[in-house]
């Protein structure tokens, strides 16, 4: 729809138009990597939908739709600009909520002062009656009744948190608003904060439990009812690596990273062009903003009125596709297969697919039954994050022999063929977009020669171009 020279890692051909057009519009306006625009869009979608819907997977498990993202990108990739594009309706609604909260604050404080004076008077009367040895049943009942009239401040939403402590976040999820987003384009603030020292609480919040108890000896406990948290930060690679190494890899051991959708987009710096927003791109973002604002109001009403969340389900055809994918994931957990070295992450893929599919279906289509096309779009999006997790989590140690280089290249070529539907790839494409481990000339030709020897590919010279021809059809 919008012309560009950049070739992203993720492909959105199957994604609903509302999302696809908004992401491409952000791409046109900010020139940030398209993966960053996708994460910003999905974060906004999760934040405005998590108070409204849950999703029931084909086996019958009910899950929330909040998502956890971590984007690895260098400084200057226009992360903040992209977040600003997609979060503007949320920021506008928070400003309105803050104004309403401020307007009601003085009135509430006055009412609370009167209520407190009356309570003190009733307690004083009770003390006099007890001291006189008279029956105090009536006063006890009056005090109990008065406690039930304690003025309660009308709640107004607060979704966005950037720099907070875990104690403040949990208390606000209980007292201010039960649906929140811990989000930052400058994610080192969060990654190095005390919030990330409480991995167990974050892991539990991903599940959005109906009841979450937090016991503290000194400050007292908290009891949160159905707290929902979407997590999305963008950091440089060094910040992510340091976080993963912290406390002997505790984030991995406790399963927090298994729940995250992780990616490391290719930089666009040096290739960006000065562009002007078109009417078409402006309309695409306006449509996305309008739907975001609509769902924010639906979420506010649902939470204030304590409505049960709607349940998004699957059509029978989509359920069968989901089962087939779940079986394929289980098979790939075997030794030597694709997921054998990241079993924790693999165990959460099917649920993340369900969450993304529910968001696409409800946000973009306004319906509560996931169809095959929407599920396929969610699978494609999540497959991108799967491939990224696989590559990022692979140690940077030198590979032992050409066969290992060949296997890595073959996995990339299979993914390339699935997303582009092409059976040929220019070697210059591999040098720029292929697996990081084999982008130098020596390793790349070791991998290519290995696959040629196995008769999986062959090379052809097309003028000055060298092309790799795949020997398998569409997978």
Protein Blocks (a to p, Z undefined) as FASTA:
>chain_A
ZZcfbdcfbdcklpcfklmmmmmmmmmmnopafklmmmmmmmmmmmmmmmmbccddfkop
acdfbdcddddddehilmmmmmmmmmmmmmmmmmmmmmmmmmmmmmmmmmmmmmmmmmmm
mmmmmmmmmmnopafklmmmmmmmmmmmgccddddddfbdfbdcfklmmmmmmmmoccdc
dddfblmlmmmmmklmmmmlmmmmmnopabdcdddfklopaddehiacdddddddfklmm
mmmmggghllmmnommmmpccdddddfehjaccddddfklmmmmmmmmmmmmmmmmmmmm
mmmnopacddddddfklmmmmmmmmmmmmmmmpghiaklmmmmlmmmmmmmmmmmmmmmm
mmmnopabdcfklmmmmmmmmmmmmmmmmmmmpccbdcfblklmmmmmmmmmmmmmmmno
pabdcfklmmmmmcfklmpfklmmmmmmmmmmnopaccddehjaccdddfbdcZZ
